Amino acid sequence: MKYKHPMTAAELVAKLDADPDFQRRKAEKERKWAERRAAVDEMLRPILDDLRNAGITAESIEEMTQRYAPLPPQIVQVLLGWLPRVQDDRVKESLIRSLGAAREPFDGRLLVESFLHDTSETLRWPIANTMAEARPFGVADWLVEAVKKRSFGNARGMLVIALARLAPTETSLLVLLSVLDQLPGYVATAFGEVGGVAQLNALHSRMDNVQGWEKAEFLKAIRKIESRLRDSAAGLGSERT
């Protein structure tokens, strides 16, 4: 049997270039992409105009975020004002992610409204992530109940982190412990930030039930809590002397 040499990359490119069906499909794909890009640009134009009126010049939301982060309040207010008015998921996601770079805490109730209105994971996850990163005010009570709702899907993971950062510690720890077996990796991350002796014991007792990235988060959280407890004990010791 005669051995057939595999086609080189150059030969494959030449073959595709000579294939009219491939070229038609490629042209159609490029046309649709250009149409989507033009549609997004059209939706972004009034938002960028409002930013320009506030003294912020950029050709896209992404460019604006990179240039001006951490974002000052005047930018945040423009983005928040547009959040409930935008219907396209791609544009809305870009606004939500940009809000995560806010320089100062802002009223997070519009994020909650967006989370409840937009049921897709592609939007709920970045909303929850922005809550955790930007630490907006006015959402702590909602988070206490939200992390318990299984219907909120994968976004609950980031809601857990937001809860640990935004709710009073005593309140958040009780809620986090109640969902530890449902969201072990994320709760472990949260415990690493705010946990104490009880949370350390809870992690140790469940260590055999987790694996992979979740086990890695357990070990990381245990180290952080133990370090925090040692520092606290050392501080108390120095005060007594």
Secondary structure, DSSP 8 states (H G I E B T S, - for coil): --------HHHHHHHHHT-HHHHHHHHHHHHHHHHHHHHHHHHHHHHHHHHHHTT---SSHHHHHHHH-SB-HHHHHHHHHHGGG---HHHHHHHHHHHTTBSS--B-HHHHHHHHH---HHHHHHHHHHHHHH--BS-HHHHHHHTT-GGGGGGHHHHHHHHHHHS-HHHHHHHHHHTTTTSHHHHHHHHHHH--HHHHHHHHHTGGG--HHHHHHHHHHHHHHHHHHHHHHHHHHHHH-
